[in-house]
Amino acid sequence: MLGDFRPSARPFCDKKRPACWTDVNGCLARAKRLVWRPQCGFPLLTKILDAADDLSVQVHPDDFYARKVEKVPYGKSECWYIIDCEEDAEIVFGHHADSKESFRAMVEKGAWDKLLRRVKVKPGDFFYVPSGTIHAIGRGIMILETQQSSDITYRVYDYGRKDANGNERELHLDSAISVTHFPDRNLPLHYEVVRESRGVVTTLVTEKYFTVYHWDVRGHITRAMDKPFMLASVIRGDGELSVEGKTYPIRKGDHFIIPSGVWEIEIHGTCELIVSHP
């Protein structure tokens, strides 16, 4: 997970990610191509979620609502790459209500099967989940999530589960209805595929807050680095990353940041990566 990780390489050895970001002498904070204010915090998070049970049904606000109501800089749009899943696994992705009133009525009746839009998934599927989208990850699914750096969540449904004291988790129905899209939006995705002699680079989504790629390395690829930074996660296989004459081994489960100032990278091997940038 790229959250409060501790880098192992200089100049950030043993520093947590926020300290790297706020250090004005760090190569992340001094990037010449920044399009946001460093004081607002690191803009993206990448994490792997392995759902042993159905996660709660929820929704996130956009930037405008987050700033006006929650007094924080970012709302939360996100996207999911399905790394692995059980057969017939499902996600919640949207709803069937045509208005706030019908949504509330179905919630109060407990008509979840009628309200929630469920989608079967398989490894390699990709979903863009913009703010205002009702969503949940189902049991038996492992995803790599790329998101705005925000944890504002309005919980709609938690399957009636109770803690050790017999209490159900807090729900946030009013806030959720305030930020949910009515009617539901189902935005089509259009992938851009670039085939190289020994690899395939697929642009999964390009939107206001992030661009996300799938890199399928089948021997060797070279990519120019013209972004403020890039986050990379190896989801399958292994290989080597070459940067400015230095080579680093990479394998499934590794995560790394390519900072500003690096102009080209090479990856050798047989592996797949999810890569993102603002």
DRENLOLUM-620467 format. One line per 4 residues: number of its first residue (from 0); for each residue x, y, z of N, C-alpha, C, CB. Coordinates in pm, whole numbers, plus 32768, in hexadecimal, padded with zeros to 4 digits. Glycine has a CB too. Layout:
BEGIN
NUM = X:Y:Z:X:Y:Z:X:Y:Z:X:Y:Z ~ ...
REM end
This chain:
BEGIN
0 = 8054:7F88:8000:8000:8000:8000:8057:807B:8000:7FA1:8001:8079 ~ 8038:80DB:7FAC:807E:815B:7FAE:8030:81BB:8005:8090:8194:7F1E ~ 8043:81B0:8086:8004:8208:80E7:8074:8241:813B:7F9A:81BD:813F ~ 807A:821C:81BC:80E9:8245:8210:8159:81DF:8209:80BA:8259:82A0
4 = 8187:81C1:818E:81F5:8164:817D:8278:81A6:81A4:81FB:8132:80ED ~ 82E1:8156:81BD:8365:818A:81D9:83C3:8163:8168:839A:8156:8262 ~ 83F7:81C2:811B:8450:81A1:80AD:84D2:8163:80E1:846E:821E:805A ~ 850E:810F:808D:858D:80D1:80B2:8603:8111:806B:8589:803E:8093
8 = 85E9:816D:800E:8655:81A9:7FC1:8667:823C:7FE6:863A:819C:7F2B ~ 86E0:826E:7FDC:86FC:82FA:7FF4:86BD:834F:7F87:8793:8313:7FFC ~ 869B:83CF:7F9F:86B4:841B:801B:8647:840F:8084:86C6:84AA:7FFA ~ 85E7:83B4:8070:8573:83AF:80C8:8576:8336:8125:84F5:83AD:8077
12 = 85E9:82F5:8134:85F2:827B:8182:85B8:828E:820D:8683:824E:818B ~ 8559:8235:8230:851A:8231:82B4:84BB:82A5:82D0:8583:822E:831D ~ 84A0:82FA:826D:843D:8362:8280:83B5:8330:8252:8464:83E3:8234 ~ 834B:8359:8298:82C5:833A:8269:82A3:838F:81F0:825E:834E:82D9
16 = 8241:8360:819F:821C:83A5:8125:81F8:8437:813A:81AC:8360:80E6 ~ 81A8:845E:81A2:8189:84EC:81B1:8204:8542:81C8:8129:84FF:8222 ~ 8267:850C:8211:82E0:8558:822A:832E:856D:81A9:8338:8512:8291 ~ 8330:8508:8152:8371:8517:80D0:832F:8587:8080:836D:8493:8082
20 = 82A9:8589:8085:825D:85E9:8035:8272:8677:8065:81CA:85C7:8037 ~ 8272:868D:80E9:827A:8715:811D:8308:8748:8126:823A:871B:81A4 ~ 836B:86F1:8119:83F7:871B:8119:8413:876B:809A:8457:86A0:8123 ~ 8429:87EF:80A8:8439:8844:8032:84B5:8822:7FE3:843E:88D5:805B
24 = 8513:87DA:801D:858A:87B1:7FD4:8579:872B:7F8F:8601:87AB:8032 ~ 8503:86EC:7FA1:84EB:8669:7F65:84C5:8676:7ED3:847D:861E:7FB1 ~ 84E2:860C:7E87:84C6:8614:7DF8:8431:860B:7DDA:850F:85A5:7DAE ~ 83DF:85E2:7E38:834F:85E5:7E21:831A:8673:7E2F:8307:8588:7E82
28 = 8347:86B8:7E9B:8310:873C:7EB8:8342:87A7:7E58:8331:8764:7F44 ~ 83B7:8793:7E1B:83EC:87FD:7DC6:83D2:87E5:7D32:8480:880B:7DDD ~ 8379:8787:7D15:835D:8769:7C89:8334:87E7:7C3C:82EF:86FF:7C7E ~ 836F:87FD:7BCA:8354:8876:7B7C:82CD:8870:7B36:83C2:888B:7B15
32 = 8296:87F6:7B2B:8219:87E9:7ADF:81A1:87D8:7B3A:8223:8774:7A7F ~ 81AB:8806:7BB6:813B:87F5:7C13:80C0:8843:7BE4:8163:8821:7C9F ~ 804B:8806:7BF7:7FCE:8849:7BD2:7F72:8854:7C4C:7F87:87FC:7B61 ~ 7FA9:8844:7CC5:7F5C:8854:7D3F:7FB8:8895:7DA7:7F23:87CB:7D72
36 = 7F82:88B6:7E1A:7FD1:88F4:7E85:8005:8888:7EE2:7F7D:895D:7ED4 ~ 808B:8881:7EFA:80BF:881C:7F55:8081:8820:7FDF:8153:882A:7F60 ~ 8056:8899:800E:801C:88A1:8093:7F98:8855:80A0:8006:8932:80B8 ~ 7F5E:8830:802F:7EE2:87E2:8033:7EFD:874E:8047:7E93:87F7:7FB4
40 = 7F7C:8725:8048:7F9D:869A:805E:7FB3:864F:7FDC:7F30:8657:80AD ~ 7FE7:85D6:7FE9:8001:8582:7F75:7F7C:8562:7F31:804B:84FF:7F9E ~ 7F6F:8578:7EAF:7EEC:8577:7E6F:7EAF:84EF:7E50:7EF4:85C2:7DF3 ~ 7F00:8485:7E49:7ECC:8402:7E23:7EF3:8398:7E89:7EFF:83DB:7D99
44 = 7E9D:8333:7E96:7EBC:82BB:7EE3:7EA8:8242:7E8A:7E64:82B2:7F63 ~ 7EFE:81E0:7E9B:7EEE:8160:7E5A:7EF0:80F5:7EC5:7F5D:8147:7DEF ~ 7E90:809A:7EC1:7E8C:8032:7F28:7E4D:7FB3:7EF1:7E3E:8062:7FA3 ~ 7E70:7F44:7F2F:7E35:7EC4:7F0D:7DD2:7E9D:7F79:7EA2:7E56:7EFB
48 = 7D58:7E7B:7F52:7CEF:7E4F:7FAD:7CCC:7DBF:7F8E:7C72:7EAA:7FA2 ~ 7CCF:7D6B:7FF5:7CAE:7CDE:7FE7:7C35:7CC4:8041:7D29:7C81:800F ~ 7BBF:7CBD:8004:7B42:7CB8:8050:7B20:7C28:8075:7ACF:7CF6:7FFE ~ 7B2F:7C08:80F5:7B07:7B84:8127:7A71:7B7E:813C:7B50:7B64:81AA
52 = 7A2E:7BF2:8145:799E:7BF9:8155:796C:7C70:8104:7975:7C06:81EB ~ 78E8:7C7B:80F4:78B0:7CED:80AD:78D0:7D6D:80F9:7817:7CDE:809C ~ 7909:7DD0:80B5:7924:7E50:80F3:78A6:7EA7:80EF:7999:7E98:80AD ~ 78A2:7F0A:8146:782A:7F5D:8152:780E:7FAA:80D2:7839:7FBE:81C7
56 = 778E:7FC1:80B8:7763:8010:8045:7771:80A3:806A:76CF:7FEE:801B ~ 77B2:80F1:8014:77D7:817A:8037:77DD:81D3:7FBD:785C:817B:8080 ~ 77F8:8253:7FD9:7807:82B6:7F6E:7862:8323:7FA4:777C:82F0:7F3F ~ 78A5:836A:7F48:7902:83D5:7F6E:78DA:8459:7F2C:7992:83B0:7F49
60 = 78F8:84CA:7F6B:78D6:854C:7F30:793D:8579:7ECA:78CA:85B5:7F9D ~ 7919:85DF:7E7B:797A:861D:7E21:79C7:868A:7E6C:7933:8658:7DA5 ~ 7A25:86CA:7E27:7A7A:872F:7E67:7A28:87A3:7E9E:7AE2:8763:7E04 ~ 79C4:87D0:7E51:7977:8844:7E7B:7930:8829:7EFF:7910:886A:7E0F
64 = 78EE:87B7:7F08:78A6:8794:7F83:7908:877F:7FF6:7850:8715:7F6D ~ 7979:873D:7FDA:79DC:8722:8043:7A12:87A4:807E:7A50:86CE:800C ~ 7A2B:8807:8029:7A61:8886:805A:79F6:88D7:80A4:7A99:88D7:7FE5 ~ 797D:88D6:806D:7912:8928:80A9:78E0:88EE:812C:789F:8935:8048
68 = 78CD:886A:8131:788C:882C:81A4:78F1:87EE:8205:782C:87C1:8175 ~ 7953:87A6:81D0:79B2:875F:8227:7A2F:87B0:8244:79D8:86DD:81E8 ~ 7A43:881E:81FB:7AB6:8878:820F:7B3B:8830:81F7:7AB4:88B1:829D ~ 7B3F:87DC:8191:7BBA:8798:816A:7BCF:87B1:80D4:7BB4:86FE:818A
72 = 7C4C:87A5:80A2:7C67:87CD:8017:7C31:8770:7FAD:7CF8:87DB:8005 ~ 7C23:86EE:7FCA:7BFF:868E:7F63:7B81:8641:7F85:7C71:862F:7F4B ~ 7B30:862A:7F1E:7ACB:85C2:7F25:7B0E:8540:7EFC:7A51:85E2:7ECA ~ 7ABE:84E2:7EC6:7AFC:8462:7EA4:7ABD:8423:7E2A:7AF3:8402:7F19
76 = 7B08:8425:7DBD:7AEE:83CF:7D4C:7B57:8361:7D50:7AF2:841E:7CC3 ~ 7B34:82EB:7D1D:7B8F:827A:7D25:7B7A:821F:7CAD:7B7B:822C:7DA8 ~ 7BCE:81BA:7CA0:7BBD:8154:7C3A:7BF6:80D1:7C6C:7BFF:817E:7BB5 ~ 7BC3:8063:7C34:7BE8:7FDE:7C62:7C18:7F89:7BEE:7B72:7F99:7CA9
80 = 7C88:7F44:7C03:7CB5:7EDB:7BA9:7CA5:7E56:7BF3:7D4A:7EF1:7B7A ~ 7C5A:7DF9:7BBA:7C43:7D79:7BFB:7CBD:7D20:7BE6:7BC1:7D34:7BC3 ~ 7D0B:7D0B:7C51:7D82:7CB5:7C4A:7D5A:7C23:7C49:7DE0:7CD2:7CBF ~ 7CFF:7BFE:7CA3:7CD3:7B74:7CAE:7C4A:7B72:7CF1:7D3A:7B1E:7CFF
84 = 7C01:7B07:7CDD:7B7E:7AFB:7D1D:7B4D:7A6B:7D16:7B18:7B59:7CDB ~ 7AEF:7A4C:7D6E:7AAE:79CB:7D69:7A4A:79C6:7CF5:7A67:79AD:7DEF ~ 7A27:794E:7CCF:79C4:793F:7C64:793E:797A:7C8F:79B3:78AA:7C3D ~ 78FE:79C3:7C36:787C:7A03:7C4E:7882:7A75:7CB5:7819:799C:7C7B
88 = 78F9:7AA9:7CD1:7904:7B1B:7D2D:78C1:7B96:7CF0:7998:7B38:7D4E ~ 788D:7BED:7D48:7843:7C63:7D1B:786F:7CDF:7D66:77AC:7C4D:7D2C ~ 7862:7D50:7D24:786E:7DD2:7D64:77E7:7E18:7D5F:78DD:7E28:7D20 ~ 77D5:7E7A:7DB8:7766:7ED8:7DAC:779C:7F50:7D5F:772C:7F02:7E3A
92 = 7759:7F73:7CF1:778A:7FDD:7C9A:7714:802B:7C64:77E1:7FA4:7C26 ~ 76E3:8089:7CB7:7672:80DB:7C8E:75F0:80B1:7CD1:7662:80D5:7BF9 ~ 7583:80F1:7CA9:7500:80D8:7CE5:7492:80E6:7C7B:74E6:8138:7D5C ~ 7417:80BF:7CA1:73A6:80C2:7C44:733D:812A:7C67:7366:803A:7C3E
96 = 7358:817F:7CCA:72F7:81E7:7CEF:72FB:8258:7C89:7314:821D:7D7E ~ 7285:8295:7C6D:7282:8303:7C0D:727F:838C:7C51:720A:82F4:7BB2 ~ 7278:838C:7CD7:7275:840D:7D1F:72A3:83F7:7DAF:71E5:844B:7D1D ~ 72BE:8466:7DF4:72E4:845D:7E80:7274:841F:7ED3:7307:84E9:7EB7
100 = 71F9:8440:7EB0:7186:840F:7EFC:7178:8377:7EED:7106:8455:7ECE ~ 7186:8345:7E74:7178:82B5:7E60:71EE:826A:7E9D:716C:8293:7DC9 ~ 7262:82A6:7E9A:72D8:826A:7EDA:72BF:825A:7F70:7356:82C1:7EC1 ~ 7294:82C6:7FB1:727B:82C3:8041:720E:825D:8062:7254:834F:8074
104 = 71A6:8259:8010:7139:81FC:802A:7168:816B:8024:70C8:8212:7FC7 ~ 71BB:814A:7FC2:71ED:80C0:7FB7:724C:809D:8029:7233:80AC:7F31 ~ 729C:80FF:8055:72F4:80E7:80C8:72A0:80CB:8144:7350:8162:80E0 ~ 723A:811D:815B:71E8:810C:81D4:7199:8089:81D3:7188:8182:81E2
108 = 7176:8056:815C:7132:7FD5:8151:7193:7F5F:8155:70E1:7FD0:80D1 ~ 7217:7F7D:814C:7279:7F11:8146:7276:7EC7:80C2:7263:7EB1:81B6 ~ 724D:7F0B:8057:7241:7ECC:7FD4:72C7:7ED2:7F8A:71D2:7F11:7F80 ~ 732C:7E94:7FC6:73B4:7EA1:7F92:73C5:7E5C:7F0A:7416:7E66:7FF5
112 = 7386:7DEA:7EF7:7393:7DA5:7E76:7356:7DF7:7E06:7351:7D1B:7E7D ~ 72EE:7E41:7E24:72AF:7E98:7DC0:72FF:7F17:7DAA:7220:7EBA:7DEB ~ 733E:7F4A:7E13:7384:7FCA:7E0C:740E:7FBE:7DCE:7390:8006:7E96 ~ 745C:7F5C:7DF6:74EA:7F58:7DD4:7502:7F10:7D4F:7539:7F13:7E43
116 = 7559:7F4A:7D00:7581:7F0D:7C81:75FD:7EB6:7C9B:759E:7F7B:7C13 ~ 75F0:7E35:7C82:765E:7DD8:7C9A:7698:7DAA:7C14:762D:7D5D:7CEC ~ 771D:7DA0:7C11:7764:7D7E:7B95:77C6:7D0C:7BB3:77AE:7DFB:7B5B ~ 77BF:7CA1:7B65:7820:7C35:7B74:78A7:7C62:7B3B:77EE:7BB4:7B2B
120 = 7912:7C33:7B79:7997:7C5E:7B50:79F0:7BE5:7B36:79D6:7CBA:7BBA ~ 7A5E:7BFF:7AEF:7AC4:7B9A:7AD6:7B4C:7BDE:7AD7:7AA9:7B50:7A4D ~ 7BB8:7B93:7AEA:7C3D:7BD0:7AE9:7C57:7C1D:7A67:7CA9:7B65:7AFC ~ 7C91:7C94:7A77:7CAD:7CE9:7A03:7C43:7D52:79E7:7CBE:7C96:798A
124 = 7BCE:7D48:7A29:7B68:7DAF:7A19:7B95:7E32:7A5A:7AE1:7D81:7A56 ~ 7B62:7EA0:7A25:7B85:7F24:7A5A:7B07:7F78:7A67:7BEF:7F6B:79FF ~ 7AFC:7FC2:7AD6:7A87:8015:7AF0:7AB3:80A0:7B1F:7A2A:7FD3:7B59 ~ 7A7F:8106:7ADE:7A92:8190:7B0B:7A1C:81B4:7B63:7A9E:81F3:7A92
128 = 7A3A:81E0:7BDF:79D3:81FB:7C44:79DD:828F:7C6C:79E5:819D:7CC3 ~ 79A0:82E9:7C1F:79A9:8378:7C40:795A:8398:7CBF:7976:83CD:7BCC ~ 797A:8409:7CFC:792E:8437:7D70:789A:8439:7D4D:795D:84C4:7D9E ~ 7846:841A:7DB2:77B7:8416:7D9A:7782:838F:7D6D:7793:847B:7D35
132 = 77DC:832A:7D62:77B5:82A4:7D36:77A3:8248:7DAE:781E:826A:7CD4 ~ 772F:820C:7DBD:7719:81A6:7E23:776C:812B:7DFD:7680:8182:7E31 ~ 77B8:80F5:7E5E:7810:8086:7E3C:7834:8033:7EB6:788E:80BB:7DFA ~ 7864:7FB9:7E9C:7897:7F61:7F05:78E0:7EED:7EC3:7823:7F2E:7F61
136 = 7948:7EBF:7F04:7992:7E4A:7ED7:7956:7DCF:7F1A:7A2B:7E57:7EF8 ~ 793E:7D68:7ECC:7903:7CEE:7F01:796B:7C8E:7F36:78B1:7CAB:7E99 ~ 793D:7C2A:7F82:7997:7BC7:7FBB:79DE:7B78:7F4D:794A:7B66:8018 ~ 7A5B:7B54:7F6B:7AA8:7B03:7F0E:7AE5:7B4F:7E9B:7A53:7A99:7ED9
140 = 7AF6:7BD2:7EAB:7B2F:7C25:7E3F:7BAB:7C6D:7E72:7AC6:7C8C:7E0B ~ 7C14:7C69:7E24:7C8D:7CB8:7E40:7C9B:7D21:7DD4:7D0C:7C5D:7E47 ~ 7CA5:7D9F:7DFD:7CB2:7E0C:7D9C:7D2D:7E61:7DBA:7C34:7E64:7D9C ~ 7D5B:7EA4:7D53:7DB9:7F12:7D66:7D6A:7F92:7D4D:7E36:7F08:7D05
144 = 7D65:7FE6:7DB4:7D16:8062:7DAD:7D72:80D9:7DA0:7CBC:8071:7E29 ~ 7D53:8131:7D42:7D94:81B3:7D37:7D2B:821C:7D58:7DD2:81CB:7CA7 ~ 7D4C:827A:7DB0:7CE7:82D8:7DE0:7D24:835F:7E00:7CA1:82A0:7E5B ~ 7CCC:83C4:7E05:7CF5:8444:7E40:7D18:842D:7ED3:7C84:84AE:7E32
148 = 7D70:8480:7F05:7DA0:8470:7F8E:7D3A:84A8:7FF0:7E29:84B5:7FA0 ~ 7CD3:8458:800A:7C67:8480:8063:7C2A:8404:80A1:7BFB:84D2:8017 ~ 7BF9:8410:811D:7BB7:839F:815D:7B26:83BF:8183:7C05:8375:81DA ~ 7AEC:8426:8145:7A61:844A:8164:7A04:83E3:8127:7A3F:84D8:812F
152 = 79BA:839F:817D:7962:8332:8152:78DA:8340:8195:79A0:82A9:8173 ~ 7871:8337:8146:77E9:8337:817A:77B0:82AA:8167:7790:83A4:8133 ~ 779D:8265:81D6:7771:81DA:81D3:76D9:81D2:81C7:77A1:8190:8252 ~ 76AA:8180:816A:761C:8172:814D:75E5:80F0:8188:7603:8176:80B6
156 = 7634:8086:8184:7602:8001:81AC:7678:7FAB:81D6:75B3:7FBD:8138 ~ 7668:7F65:8247:76D2:7F0E:8278:769C:7E82:8299:7714:7F4B:82F4 ~ 7633:7E5A:8256:75FD:7DD2:8260:75CD:7DB0:82ED:7666:7D6E:8234 ~ 75B0:7E15:833F:757D:7DFF:83C5:75E2:7DC1:8425:7507:7DA8:83BE
160 = 7660:7DC7:8404:76C6:7D8B:845A:76D6:7DD9:84DC:774C:7D83:8411 ~ 76FA:7D91:8545:7708:7DCD:85CA:7792:7DB0:8602:769B:7D9A:862A ~ 77C1:7E0E:8656:7842:7DF9:8697:7832:7DA2:8713:7883:7E80:86BC ~ 789D:7D93:8762:789B:7D3C:87D8:7837:7D6B:8841:7926:7D34:8815
164 = 7814:7DEB:883B:77B5:7E23:889C:7725:7E24:8866:77DF:7EB1:88C1 ~ 7710:7DEA:87F2:768A:7DE4:87BA:765F:7E61:8771:762A:7DC8:8825 ~ 76BF:7EBA:8751:769F:7F38:870E:76BB:7F2E:8678:76EF:7FAC:874B ~ 765F:7F61:8627:7677:7F6A:8599:76CE:7FE2:8579:75F4:7F71:854D
168 = 7714:7FDC:850B:776A:804C:84E3:7714:80C4:84BD:77C6:8023:846D ~ 774C:813A:84D3:7704:81B6:84B4:76EE:81C2:841D:7751:8231:84E8 ~ 7675:81EA:83F7:7655:8206:836C:7648:829D:8358:75D3:81BD:8342 ~ 7653:82C9:82DB:7654:835A:82BD:75F5:8375:8249:76E5:838B:829B
172 = 7577:8350:825A:7519:8351:81E9:7504:83DD:81B0:7495:8317:8215 ~ 74F1:8441:8207:74D7:84C9:81D6:754B:84FD:8183:74BB:8528:824B ~ 75C4:84EC:81B6:763B:851A:816C:764B:84CC:80EB:76BB:850B:81C3 ~ 7632:8448:80F2:763F:83F5:807A:75DE:8423:800D:7626:8362:809C
176 = 7562:843C:8032:74FF:8469:7FCF:7526:84F1:7F96:7474:8471:800F ~ 7564:8546:7FE7:758C:85CB:7FB9:75F5:85C5:7F4A:75C1:861D:802E ~ 764A:855D:7F4A:76B9:855A:7EEA:76A7:84F3:7E7B:773A:853E:7F33 ~ 7642:849C:7E86:762E:8433:7E23:75F0:846C:7DA3:75D5:83C4:7E5C
180 = 7618:8434:7D31:75E0:845E:7CB0:7555:8420:7C9D:763D:8435:7C3C ~ 74F5:8474:7C73:746E:8446:7C4F:7449:8481:7BC8:7405:846D:7CBC ~ 7424:842D:7B66:7430:839B:7B6A:74C1:836F:7B69:73E6:835C:7AF5 ~ 74D6:82EE:7B7B:755E:82B9:7B7E:75A3:82CF:7AF8:755C:8224:7BA0
184 = 7626:82E3:7AFD:7673:82F6:7A84:76C7:8278:7A6A:76CE:8374:7A8E ~ 76C6:824C:79F0:7718:81D9:79C7:7771:8206:7955:76BF:815D:799C ~ 77E6:823B:7979:783E:8277:7916:788A:820C:78C9:78A0:82D9:7959 ~ 7884:820E:7844:78CF:81AB:77F5:7964:81C8:77FA:789E:81AB:7762
188 = 79B3:815E:77F5:7A44:816B:77F2:7A77:8149:7767:7A86:8111:785C ~ 7AD8:8195:773A:7B14:817E:76B7:7BAB:816E:76CB:7AF4:81F3:7653 ~ 7BDB:80F4:76C1:7C68:80D8:76D8:7CBC:8101:765E:7C7D:8043:76F8 ~ 7D32:8134:767A:7D93:8150:7611:7E04:80EC:761F:7DC8:81E4:7619
192 = 7E1A:809C:75B7:7E7D:8030:75BC:7EF1:8050:755E:7E3D:7FA8:7597 ~ 7F6A:804F:7597:7FE4:8063:7548:8034:7FE1:754E:803A:80DC:757E ~ 8042:7FA0:74DB:808B:7F21:74D5:811A:7F3A:74A8:8045:7EBD:7474 ~ 8177:7F0F:74FA:8204:7F18:74D8:8236:7E8C:74B7:8257:7F58:754C
196 = 82B0:7E82:7488:82E2:7E00:745C:82EA:7D9B:74CE:836B:7E0F:741D ~ 8300:7DCC:7548:830E:7D71:75BA:82BF:7DA0:7632:83A1:7D63:75DF ~ 8249:7DD9:7618:81F4:7E05:7685:8179:7E4E:7652:8242:7E5F:76E3 ~ 8117:7E5C:76AA:809A:7EA2:7689:807B:7F03:76FA:8023:7E3C:7672
200 = 8061:7F81:76D6:803B:7FE6:7738:7FAB:8010:771B:809D:8062:7732 ~ 7F54:7FFD:777E:7EC6:801E:7770:7EA3:8090:77CE:7E6D:7FA3:778C ~ 7E6D:80FC:7798:7E3A:8168:77EB:7DAC:8142:7813:7E3D:81F3:779F ~ 7D98:812C:7895:7D17:80FF:78C7:7CB6:8172:78DC:7D2A:80B5:7949
204 = 7CE7:81E3:7910:7C92:8256:7926:7CE9:82D4:792A:7C40:8248:79A9 ~ 7CB6:833F:78F1:7CF3:83C3:78FB:7C85:8423:7923:7D37:83F0:7873 ~ 7C90:845C:799B:7C2A:84BA:79C9:7C6C:8529:7A1A:7BBF:8471:7A1E ~ 7C1F:857A:7A5C:7C52:85F5:7A98:7CBD:85DB:7B01:7BE1:8641:7AD6
208 = 7CB1:8571:7B4E:7D07:855F:7BC2:7D77:84FA:7BAD:7CB5:8534:7C36 ~ 7D68:849E:7B51:7DD0:843B:7B3B:7DC1:83FA:7AB2:7DCD:83D1:7BA9 ~ 7E32:83C6:7A82:7E35:836F:7A0E:7E71:82EB:7A3D:7E88:83AF:7997 ~ 7E34:827D:7A11:7E5F:81F9:7A3E:7E79:81A0:79C6:7DF5:81B9:7A9C
212 = 7EE8:8155:79CC:7F12:80FE:795F:7F23:806E:7991:7F95:8131:7921 ~ 7F19:8011:7934:7F45:7F87:7949:7FBC:7F70:78EC:7ED1:7F20:792D ~ 802F:7F4F:7927:80A7:7F30:78D9:80BA:7E99:78D9:8126:7F77:7913 ~ 80BA:7E5D:7864:80D1:7DCD:7854:8159:7DBC:7811:805D:7D88:7800
216 = 81BD:7D9E:7863:8248:7D94:7833:8262:7D05:7808:82AE:7DC1:78A0 ~ 8285:7CF5:7789:82A0:7C70:7752:832E:7C68:771E:823C:7C4E:76E2 ~ 8388:7C9C:776A:8415:7C9F:7745:8455:7D24:7768:8424:7C83:76B0 ~ 841C:7D93:772E:845C:7E14:7746:8400:7E85:7715:84E6:7E1B:76FF
220 = 83F1:7EEC:7767:83B1:7F68:7739:8401:7FDE:776D:831C:7F70:7769 ~ 83FA:804B:7723:8439:80CA:7749:83CD:8134:774A:84AF:80F1:76E9 ~ 83C7:8183:77B4:8362:81EC:77BD:83A3:8270:77E4:82F5:81C5:7823 ~ 837F:82DB:779C:83AB:8362:77C2:8360:838E:783F:8395:83C6:774E
224 = 83A2:83DB:7892:8367:840A:790F:8351:84A0:7902:83C2:83E7:798C ~ 82D4:84C9:78E7:82B5:8557:78D6:8247:8582:7934:828D:8574:7845 ~ 823A:853E:79A6:81D4:855C:7A0A:8216:858A:7A8B:817A:84E0:7A23 ~ 81C8:85C8:7AE7:8203:85F1:7B67:823E:857C:7BB4:819A:8636:7BBD
228 = 81FC:8509:7BAE:822D:848D:7BE8:81D3:841E:7BB4:822E:8492:7C85 ~ 81FD:83A2:7BCA:81AA:8330:7BA7:81AD:82CC:7C1B:81DB:82ED:7B23 ~ 8139:8292:7C39:812F:8227:7C9A:8124:81A4:7C4D:80B4:823C:7CFA ~ 816F:813F:7C75:816E:80C0:7C2D:8161:804C:7C8F:81ED:80AF:7BD9
232 = 810F:7FEA:7C6B:80FA:7F71:7CBC:8108:7EF8:7C61:806F:7F73:7D03 ~ 815E:7E9B:7C88:8170:7E20:7C3C:8106:7DBC:7C69:8200:7DE6:7C4E ~ 80AE:7D94:7C0F:8040:7D3B:7C36:8057:7CAB:7C08:7FBE:7D6F:7BFD ~ 80B6:7C96:7BAB:80D6:7C0E:7B82:8166:7C0A:7B4E:8074:7BDC:7B15
236 = 81A8:7B98:7B62:822A:7B81:7B26:829D:7BC8:7B6C:8227:7BAA:7A99 ~ 830E:7BD1:7B25:8384:7C14:7B5B:83D9:7C49:7AE9:83D7:7BB4:7BB6 ~ 843B:7C9A:7B0C:8492:7CD5:7AA8:84F5:7D34:7AE7:8441:7D1D:7A3F ~ 8525:7D92:7A96:8585:7DF6:7AC5:855B:7E80:7A94:8614:7DD4:7A94
240 = 8569:7EE2:7AEB:8550:7F6E:7ACB:85D5:7FB4:7ABB:84FA:7FB4:7B39 ~ 85EB:7FF5:7A49:8666:803E:7A2F:864A:80D3:7A29:86A8:800F:79AB ~ 8692:8120:7A7C:8681:81B1:7A84:870B:81F0:7A8A:862B:81DA:7AFF ~ 872C:8240:7A26:87A7:828E:7A26:8821:8238:7A44:879E:82FF:7A8A
244 = 882A:81C6:7A02:889F:816F:7A0F:889D:8111:7A85:8916:81C1:7A17 ~ 8838:811A:7ADB:882D:80C1:7B4E:87B9:8060:7B38:8818:8112:7BD1 ~ 87CA:7FE5:7B69:8767:7F7C:7B56:8735:7F4A:7BDC:87A2:7F09:7B04 ~ 86B0:7F39:7BE6:8671:7F0D:7C62:8617:7E95:7C43:861F:7F81:7CA4
248 = 8622:7E28:7C8F:85C8:7DB7:7C79:853A:7DDB:7CA7:85FA:7D3A:7CC4 ~ 84D6:7DAE:7C5B:844B:7DC2:7C81:8401:7D3E:7C73:8407:7E30:7C29 ~ 839B:7D2B:7CC6:834D:7CB0:7CBF:82C0:7CCB:7CF2:8391:7C40:7D11 ~ 8269:7C6A:7CDD:81DF:7C75:7D09:81D9:7CA0:7D9B:8195:7BF1:7CF6
252 = 8188:7D08:7DB6:817A:7D3D:7E3D:81CD:7DB8:7E58:819C:7CD5:7E9E ~ 8229:7DDA:7DFD:827B:7E53:7E10:822E:7ECF:7DE3:8301:7E47:7DC1 ~ 8249:7F3E:7E27:820F:7FC0:7E06:827F:8026:7E08:819B:7FE7:7E6A ~ 827F:8082:7DAA:82E9:80E6:7DA9:82B6:8167:7D69:8364:80B2:7D5D
256 = 82FF:81D4:7D87:82E2:8258:7D4F:8352:8280:7CF1:82D0:82C2:7DBF ~ 832D:82AD:7C7A:838C:82E7:7C1D:837F:837E:7C29:8374:82B5:7B89 ~ 83E3:83C3:7C64:83D3:8452:7C83:83F2:84AD:7C0E:842A:8477:7CF7 ~ 83D2:852B:7C21:83F8:8591:7BC1:8490:8596:7BB6:83BF:861D:7BEA
260 = 84BF:85B2:7B3D:8550:85B6:7B27:8582:853B:7ADE:8598:85C3:7BAA ~ 8535:84CE:7AE2:8554:8458:7A92:8513:846B:7A09:8521:83D4:7AD7 ~ 855F:845B:799F:852B:8479:791B:8509:83FE:78C8:858E:84CB:78D0 ~ 853B:838A:78F0:851C:8310:78A7:8532:8297:7900:8570:8305:7827
264 = 84DB:8233:78F2:84EE:81B7:793C:84E5:8141:78DB:8485:81A8:79AD ~ 8526:80D3:7901:851D:8057:78B5:84F8:7FE7:7915:85A1:8038:786B ~ 84A3:7F8E:78E7:8480:7F18:7935:849A:7E9E:78DF:83EC:7F1D:7965 ~ 84E9:7E3E:7916:8508:7DC1:78D3:84C8:7D50:7923:85A2:7DAD:78C4
268 = 8497:7CEA:78DD:8461:7C76:7921:83D9:7C51:78EB:8459:7C90:79B5 ~ 8392:7C01:793B:8309:7BDB:791B:82B3:7BFE:7994:82FD:7B41:78F7 ~ 826A:7C6B:798B:8220:7C9B:79FE:81B1:7CF9:79D2:827D:7CE2:7A61 ~ 8154:7D12:7A2E:80E8:7D71:7A17:80E9:7DD7:7A88:805F:7D29:7A0E
272 = 80CF:7E55:7A65:80CD:7EC1:7AC6:8051:7F18:7AB0:814E:7F17:7ABC ~ 801F:7F51:7B1D:7FBE:7FBD:7B16:8008:803C:7B3A:7F42:7FA5:7B76 ~ 8000:80A0:7AE2:804D:811B:7AEF:7FEE:8191:7AEA:80BA:8126:7A80 ~ 8006:81F5:7B3E:7FAC:826A:7B41:7FFB:82EA:7B58:7F42:825A:7BAD
276 = 7FBD:8359:7B34:7FF5:83DD:7B4E:7F82:8441:7B51:8060:8405:7AE3 ~ 7F97:84B6:7B90:7F2D:851D:7B90:7F20:8561:7B09:7F4A:8587:7BFB
REM end
